[in-house]
Structure formats: structure tokens, C-alpha cells
Amino acid sequence: MAELDEKTRTELEAAAFRRLVDHLNGRPDVQNIDLMNLAGFCRNCLSNWYREAAEARGLPMTKDESRVAIYGMPYEEWKARHQGSASAEQLAAFDKNRPQH
């Protein structure tokens, strides 16, 4: 593959990020705790990283605003619609593999 210029690389990364967010929005059955246990990050992590990137560019953003950008709706609404209770097994796996970020 040819070396990419910075603008093209950023555009490709942005497109991949948008596709990841769209994919996660299409899979509300995949719980955040499952993502954390398997991949070490979840939708909340993405929203935190999004907010941190905005703030690094001098763009103030609240936690609620960044969560809407990732969840496609207010977080409390998403939780009410999609989030179930974590099983004992899920909680045990999370305690064992708790991410350090």
C-alpha cells in the first residue's frame, strides 16, 4: 500500500470510526459489559475518547454531549431501551479483567 498523506489517513480513520459507531448502534443487544470483557473498551470509553479529543482541540464538550455522539441518543434513554442487568458471570469476568484506562 502506498504511504498515505495525513489528510487521507485522517479521513480514512474518521470513516472507520463512523462505521464502528454505526455498527454498535445497530447492535444494541451487545451490552457494554460484554464489550468491556471481550475487548477492554465499550461505548462509554468511545464517548470519553471523543470528548477528550474535542477538548484537546479547545472544543468544550460535556459527557452527555459526547455520549449522544456515540449512542445516537441520550445515554439514559439508551439504557432504558437496551441495557439489561449484568449476570453474575459477566460481573465476575469484569472484576477479573477490569480495564486500566
C-alpha positions in Angstrom: 0.0 0.0 0.0 1.2 3.4 -0.8 2.0 5.8 2.0 -0.9 8.0 2.8 -0.8 11.7 3.3 -2.0 13.0 6.7 -5.4 14.3 5.3 -6.2 11.0 3.6 -5.2 9.0 6.7 -7.4 11.1 8.9 -10.3 10.8 6.5 -10.0 7.0 6.4 -9.7 6.8 10.2 -12.8 9.1 10.6 -14.7 6.9 8.1 -13.7 3.7 10.1 -14.7 5.4 13.4 -18.1 6.4 12.0 -18.7 2.8 10.7 -17.8 1.4 14.1 -20.2 3.7 15.8 -22.9 2.9 13.3 -22.2 -0.8 13.8 -22.5 -0.5 17.6 -25.7 1.4 17.2 -27.1 -1.4 15.1 -26.2 -3.9 17.8 -27.8 -2.7 21.0 -28.1 -6.3 22.0 -24.4 -6.2 22.6 -24.1 -4.9 26.1 -21.3 -2.6 27.3 -20.1 -5.1 29.8 -19.7 -7.7 27.1 -17.6 -5.3 25.1 -15.5 -4.5 28.2 -15.0 -8.2 29.0 -14.0 -9.1 25.4 -12.3 -6.0 24.1 -11.4 -3.9 27.1 -13.5 -0.9 25.9 -17.1 0.0 25.4 -19.4 2.7 24.1 -18.7 4.8 27.2 -15.0 4.6 26.6 -15.5 5.7 23.0 -17.6 8.7 24.2 -14.9 9.6 26.7 -12.2 9.4 24.0 -14.4 11.5 21.7 -14.8 14.2 24.4 -11.1 14.2 25.2 -10.3 14.7 21.5 -12.7 17.6 21.3 -11.2 19.2 24.4 -7.7 18.7 23.1 -8.8 20.9 20.2 -10.2 23.5 22.5 -13.8 22.4 21.9 -15.7 22.2 25.1 -18.0 19.1 25.3 -19.9 17.6 28.1 -20.0 13.9 29.0 -23.7 13.9 28.0 -22.9 15.5 24.6 -20.2 13.0 23.8 -22.5 10.1 24.8 -25.1 11.4 22.4 -22.5 11.4 19.6 -21.7 7.7 20.3 -25.1 6.3 21.4 -27.2 8.4 18.9 -29.5 9.4 21.8 -29.2 10.5 25.4 -27.4 7.8 27.5 -30.3 7.4 30.0 -32.7 6.8 27.0 -30.3 4.2 25.5 -30.0 2.4 28.9 -33.8 2.3 29.4 -34.3 0.9 25.9 -31.4 -1.5 25.6 -29.4 -2.2 28.8 -30.2 -5.3 30.7 -28.9 -6.4 34.1 -25.5 -7.9 34.1 -25.3 -11.6 35.0 -23.1 -12.8 37.9 -20.8 -14.3 35.2 -20.4 -11.0 33.4 -19.7 -9.2 36.6 -17.1 -11.7 37.7 -15.4 -11.5 34.3 -15.4 -7.7 34.5 -13.9 -7.8 38.0 -11.2 -10.1 36.8 -10.3 -8.2 33.6 -11.2 -4.7 34.6 -9.5 -2.3 32.1 -7.0 0.1 33.5 -7.9 3.1 31.4 
